Amino acid sequence: MVQSALVALSRRKLIVAIFVFIAVLSVCAGILIDLYFSKRNPTTPMPQQGKIYSVISNKRRVYLNRPQLIIFYLPVVNFFVSFAAIGYLGVRWKLLEVPVRQPKFELPQTKKKQSDKKQE
């Protein structure tokens, strides 16, 4: 029973660690995408290329097309979803947590032989 509780606890920590890693990765991706779009996209709208969506990227107004716009906002959404999952799972596991009892250690009792009882 104790071993299964420890396995469940280690699985929980692994799941939370994966969500934290995803959140950190999405922050890094957001920074890199922001820099990429600020240097490689036009500062004026280009309707013939579909670059009509205005965003502020690295303190510059640039225009993106629809797929680029989705890529631009995806890391932000991913960051908040991963932290919401961490919060939800943390609260859920705290409410469902079953206290694990430590096994009680007792010294083994030796039984007296009947021949020892007669001598006393």
C-alpha positions in Angstrom: 0.0 0.0 0.0 2.8 2.4 0.9 4.7 1.5 -2.2 1.7 2.2 -4.5 1.2 5.6 -2.8 4.8 6.4 -3.5 4.5 5.4 -7.1 1.4 7.6 -7.4 3.2 10.5 -5.8 6.2 10.2 -8.2 3.8 10.1 -11.1 2.1 13.2 -9.9 5.5 15.0 -9.6 6.4 13.8 -13.1 3.2 15.2 -14.6 3.7 18.5 -12.8 7.3 18.7 -14.0 6.2 18.0 -17.6 3.7 20.9 -17.4 6.3 23.2 -15.9 8.7 22.3 -18.7 6.0 23.0 -21.3 5.3 26.4 -19.7 9.0 27.3 -19.7 9.4 26.1 -23.3 6.4 28.2 -24.4 7.9 31.3 -22.8 11.2 30.7 -24.7 9.3 30.0 -27.9 7.2 33.2 -27.5 10.4 35.3 -27.2 12.0 33.7 -30.2 8.8 34.0 -32.3 8.4 37.6 -31.3 12.0 38.4 -32.4 11.6 36.4 -35.7 8.4 38.2 -36.7 9.6 41.6 -35.8 12.6 41.3 -38.1 11.0 39.4 -41.1 7.6 40.9 -41.5 6.5 44.2 -43.1 5.6 47.3 -41.1 2.9 48.3 -43.6 -0.1 46.1 -44.5 0.2 43.9 -47.7 -3.3 42.8 -48.6 -2.0 40.9 -51.7 0.0 38.6 -49.4 -2.7 38.5 -46.8 -0.6 40.3 -44.2 -3.4 42.5 -42.8 -3.4 41.5 -39.1 -1.6 44.1 -37.0 0.4 43.1 -33.9 3.1 44.7 -31.8 6.2 42.6 -32.0 9.4 43.7 -30.2 8.1 47.2 -29.9 7.3 47.4 -33.6 4.0 47.2 -35.4 4.1 44.4 -37.9 1.5 42.8 -40.1 1.0 39.1 -40.2 -1.2 36.7 -42.2 -3.7 34.4 -40.5 -1.4 31.3 -40.0 1.4 33.6 -38.7 -1.1 35.2 -36.3 -2.0 31.8 -34.8 1.7 31.0 -34.4 2.3 34.4 -32.8 -0.4 33.8 -30.1 0.1 30.1 -29.6 2.9 30.2 -27.0 0.9 32.7 -24.8 -2.1 30.5 -24.8 0.0 27.4 -24.2 1.7 29.1 -21.2 -1.6 29.9 -19.5 -3.2 26.5 -20.3 -0.2 24.6 -18.8 -0.3 26.7 -15.6 -4.0 26.3 -15.4 -3.5 22.5 -15.6 -0.8 22.6 -12.9 -3.2 24.6 -10.6 -6.1 22.3 -11.4 -4.2 19.1 -10.8 -2.6 20.5 -7.6 -5.9 21.4 -6.1 -7.5 18.2 -7.2 -4.7 16.0 -5.8 -4.8 18.0 -2.5 -8.5 17.3 -2.1 -8.2 13.6 -3.0 -5.1 13.0 -1.0 -5.3 10.1 1.2 -2.9 10.2 4.2 -0.3 7.5 4.0 0.3 5.8 7.3 3.8 4.8 8.0 4.1 1.2 9.0 4.4 0.7 12.7 7.5 -1.1 13.7 7.3 -3.4 16.6 9.9 -5.7 17.9 9.0 -9.4 17.5 7.9 -11.0 20.7 9.4 -14.3 21.6 7.1 -16.8 23.1 8.2 -18.7 26.1 8.3 -22.4 25.9 6.1 -24.4 28.2 9.2 -26.0 29.8 10.4 -22.5 30.8 7.1 -21.8 32.5 7.3 -24.9 34.6 10.7 -24.1 35.9 9.5 -20.7 37.3 
